Amino acid sequence: MSKEDAAFGDSGRDDDLTGELARRTSRLAKIKRAKADLEEEARRRAHDQAAEKARSAGKDEEAAARAGSKAEVEARPEDKAQRNFTDPDSR
């Protein structure tokens, strides 16, 4: 048996489909987590901004919290929002 037969099998093919599928699956999971993080960040930012705007308008804390909650529901990340997979803290 030659080195190629030992490495690639009798068919001579080197397509590691299970490894490729695992890589794609893990990459998709990272993308979904990053998207969820971006959406959560947008909700938090919208809530904080709406609550601060209500407070500066002289409303009480309860009204500010309601305004923040309403803004949270409508919040969306910016179209160009991104997340770095290698170094999440970099901007």
N, C-alpha and C positions, 0 to 999 in steps of 0.2 A: 504494500500500500504506500503510495507516494504522500508527500507532505500536503499536496493540494487535496487529495482524497480525504485525508485526516481532517483538514481544516474545513473543507466545503462539502464533504460527503460525496457519494458516488455520482450524484447528478451534476456536480460541479457548480452549483448555484450558491450564492452568498446573500440571499435576501432574507434578512432577519425581520420578518413581518411583525412578530410579537413585540420586539424591541421598538420598532417604529411606531406601532400603535400605542404603546405605553408612553412614549415621548409625546406624541400628539395629545393623548388624554391628559397627561400632567400639564402640558402647556395650555390646553383649553381650561383646565381647572384654575391655573394661575390667572388667565385672562378674566375669567368670571369673578374671581376674588378681587382683582384690581378694579373691575367695573363696579362691583358692589361697594368697594371702598370709596370710589369717586362719587357714587350716588349718595352714600352716607355723608361724605364731606360736604356735598352740595346742600343736603337737607340741613345739616348743622349750621352751615354758613347762612342759609336763608332764614332759619329760625332766629339766630343771633341778631342778624341785621333787622328783621322785622320787630323783634322785641326791643331792640335799642331805639329804633325809630318811634315806637309807641311810647317808650319811656321819655324820650326827648320831647314828645308832643304833650307830655304831662299826664299820661294815663297811668293807672295803678299797675301793680305787678300782675294781677290777675288778667287784666286786659292785654298787657304786654305778652303774657304767656299764651293767651288765645291767638293773638296776632302771629306769634312765632309758630304755633302749631299749624295754623292755616297756611303759612308760607312754606312750611315743611312739606306739605302734601303736594304743592305745585312745583317744588324745586327740581331742577334737572342740572346735571353737570354741563359745563360749557362744551361746545362742539370740539374744541381743540384741547380739552383736558386730557392729560396723559399721566401714566404712572411708569416709573423706571423699575424694571424687574430686577436688575442687577444691584442697584443701590437706591432703595426706596426713599432715602432721606435727601437725595440730590434733587435739585429743582432746575 
